[in-house]
Amino acid sequence: MGTLDGRVAIITGAGRGIGREHALLFAAEGAKVVVNDLGGDIGGQGTDLTPAQETVALIKEAGGEAVVNGDDVADWKGAQRLINQAVEEFSGLDVLVNNAGILRDRMLVNMTDEEFDAVIRVHLRGHFCPTRHAAAYWRAETKAGRQPNASIIGTSSEALFGNPGQTNYSAAKSGIATMMIVASRELSRYGVRANAITPRARTRLTLQTPGIGETLATELPEEQFDPWDPANISPWVAYLATADCALTGEVWMVFGDQVQRIKPWEMDPEALLSNKGARWEVASLAEQAKTLPRTQSNDPFAAIRDNM
Ligand SMILES: NC(=O)c1ccc[n+]([C@@H]2O[C@H](COP(=O)([O-])OP(=O)(O)OC[C@H]3O[C@@H](n4cnc5c(N)ncnc54)[C@H](O)[C@@H]3O)[C@@H](O)[C@H]2O)c1
């Protein structure tokens, strides 16, 4: 018995990297998998069905069930086809893993509007479109008296803490985290949970990152646990997808053997200006602002950058 026996899952961007590992594990745990991948380059240009076909071939060789989907996740009609394919080929949909992504890094002062739009499109729209069509399917199921037990997993990033050189990507990834929280609140009435992860793994995206790419490319002795192996991310995602998991509306950092909850935005009780009972004047705010405690840096990559 696998932990995902009989569950139907869509995994976007499953032709390579982290998504491929999700697809292989989900199928090994008994899920029927729709392997979506457009097959473009790191920046999202071009199309190639081969990566998705290879993932499906690997699943079938291991005795699992999977089909290829080559739609663009950020395309409204393509995302609808993706959801329909799961329902038509596997008679339903239980899990949506939004994972597809691209990078177009550049410092803010040099970033073009095309670079900004392309990354926002693939990540934010690419999460919204499949999630929206899946939500409509699950609502219809609920109305037809078949209560879903469904799970959505979004793929955010620690870039949500604010990565220099990634205005577009960081903005998209914090939007994804919040989108999944909204989805969890709106869709619970249809039996749907939603969470996000922020993975860290060796893939073509991180191998090209200045500073850490070289470290990641270094080969480890075979017997040593490799914390950067993208397959380390998939067990937590598979757990979030199981029918018995109760977690929802949360964001989880996953790296190597670590899984850690990321706290949501919260009001800081130590930094509150109040008790005036009337509108502030700028000059008195300027005085009061001097009394505020300094904020602590919440930047997991600061040390890496300092050494670059
Ligand atoms: N690798 C990391 O350390 C890391 C860290 C944080 C977040 N992430 C996120 O994890 C996810 C997977 O990234 P990865 O590192 O495995 O990269 P990857 O490039 O190996 O895989 C991403 C896949 O998404 C596909 N894709 C891109 N645009 C698509 C579209 N519009 N429609 C369908 N498929 C599309 C690509 O063809 C590719 O195969 C991404 O969302 C990425 O932002 C990765």
The ligand as an SDF file (V2000), in Angstrom:
LIG
                    3D

 44 48  0  0  0  0  0  0  0  0999 V2000
   15.8810   24.7170   -6.9690 N   0  0  0  0  0  0  0  0  0  0  0  0
   15.7170   25.4500   -5.8870 C   0  0  0  0  0  0  0  0  0  0  0  0
   16.5490   25.4930   -4.9610 O   0  0  0  0  0  0  0  0  0  0  0  0
   14.4570   26.2530   -5.7260 C   0  0  0  0  0  0  0  0  0  0  0  0
   14.3840   27.1660   -4.6660 C   0  0  0  0  0  0  0  0  0  0  0  0
   13.2200   27.8720   -4.4820 C   0  0  0  0  0  0  0  0  0  0  0  0
   12.1220   27.6730   -5.3060 C   0  0  0  0  0  0  0  0  0  0  0  0
   12.2400   26.7920   -6.3480 N   0  0  0  0  0  0  0  0  0  0  0  0
   11.0650   26.6150   -7.2100 C   0  0  0  0  0  0  0  0  0  0  0  0
   10.8580   25.2320   -7.4380 O   0  0  0  0  0  0  0  0  0  0  0  0
   10.1720   25.0540   -8.6850 C   0  0  0  0  0  0  0  0  0  0  0  0
   10.9040   24.0160   -9.5190 C   0  0  0  0  0  0  0  0  0  0  0  0
   12.1640   24.5390   -9.8920 O   0  0  0  0  0  0  0  0  0  0  0  0
   13.4400   23.6620  -10.2660 P   0  0  0  0  0  0  0  0  0  0  0  0
   14.5550   24.1980   -9.4600 O   0  0  0  0  0  0  0  0  0  0  0  0
   13.0980   22.2180  -10.2120 O   0  0  0  0  0  0  0  0  0  0  0  0
   13.6740   24.1690  -11.7810 O   0  0  0  0  0  0  0  0  0  0  0  0
   13.7280   23.4050  -13.2000 P   0  0  0  0  0  0  0  0  0  0  0  0
   14.0490   24.4490  -14.2030 O   0  0  0  0  0  0  0  0  0  0  0  0
   14.6060   22.2130  -13.0970 O   0  0  0  0  0  0  0  0  0  0  0  0
   12.2210   22.8930  -13.3940 O   0  0  0  0  0  0  0  0  0  0  0  0
   11.1700   23.7780  -13.6850 C   0  0  0  0  0  0  0  0  0  0  0  0
   10.3280   23.1580  -14.7880 C   0  0  0  0  0  0  0  0  0  0  0  0
    9.1920   24.0160  -15.0330 O   0  0  0  0  0  0  0  0  0  0  0  0
    8.9100   23.9780  -16.4220 C   0  0  0  0  0  0  0  0  0  0  0  0
    8.1390   25.1590  -16.8230 N   0  0  0  0  0  0  0  0  0  0  0  0
    8.5710   26.4430  -16.8450 C   0  0  0  0  0  0  0  0  0  0  0  0
    7.5920   27.2490  -17.2770 N   0  0  0  0  0  0  0  0  0  0  0  0
    6.5160   26.4710  -17.5250 C   0  0  0  0  0  0  0  0  0  0  0  0
    5.1830   26.7310  -17.9750 C   0  0  0  0  0  0  0  0  0  0  0  0
    4.7860   27.9910  -18.2680 N   0  0  0  0  0  0  0  0  0  0  0  0
    4.3240   25.7020  -18.0930 N   0  0  0  0  0  0  0  0  0  0  0  0
    4.7160   24.4340  -17.8040 C   0  0  0  0  0  0  0  0  0  0  0  0
    5.9670   24.1260  -17.3900 N   0  0  0  0  0  0  0  0  0  0  0  0
    6.8530   25.1320  -17.2390 C   0  0  0  0  0  0  0  0  0  0  0  0
   10.2860   23.9520  -17.0750 C   0  0  0  0  0  0  0  0  0  0  0  0
   10.2380   23.4520  -18.4010 O   0  0  0  0  0  0  0  0  0  0  0  0
   11.0740   23.0540  -16.1210 C   0  0  0  0  0  0  0  0  0  0  0  0
   11.1310   21.7150  -16.5700 O   0  0  0  0  0  0  0  0  0  0  0  0
   10.1190   26.4500   -9.3340 C   0  0  0  0  0  0  0  0  0  0  0  0
    8.8570   27.0400   -9.0670 O   0  0  0  0  0  0  0  0  0  0  0  0
   11.2000   27.2050   -8.6120 C   0  0  0  0  0  0  0  0  0  0  0  0
   10.9890   28.6060   -8.6230 O   0  0  0  0  0  0  0  0  0  0  0  0
   13.3660   26.0850   -6.5860 C   0  0  0  0  0  0  0  0  0  0  0  0
  1  2  1  0
  2  3  2  0
  2  4  1  0
  4  5  1  0
  4 44  2  0
  5  6  2  0
  6  7  1  0
  7  8  2  0
  8  9  1  0
  8 44  1  0
  9 10  1  0
  9 42  1  0
 10 11  1  0
 11 12  1  0
 11 40  1  0
 12 13  1  0
 13 14  1  0
 14 15  2  0
 14 16  1  0
 14 17  1  0
 17 18  1  0
 18 19  2  0
 18 20  1  0
 18 21  1  0
 21 22  1  0
 22 23  1  0
 23 24  1  0
 23 38  1  0
 24 25  1  0
 25 26  1  0
 25 36  1  0
 26 27  1  0
 26 35  1  0
 27 28  2  0
 28 29  1  0
 29 30  1  0
 29 35  2  0
 30 31  1  0
 30 32  2  0
 32 33  1  0
 33 34  2  0
 34 35  1  0
 36 37  1  0
 36 38  1  0
 38 39  1  0
 40 41  1  0
 40 42  1  0
 42 43  1  0
M  CHG  2   8   1  16  -1
M  END
$$$$
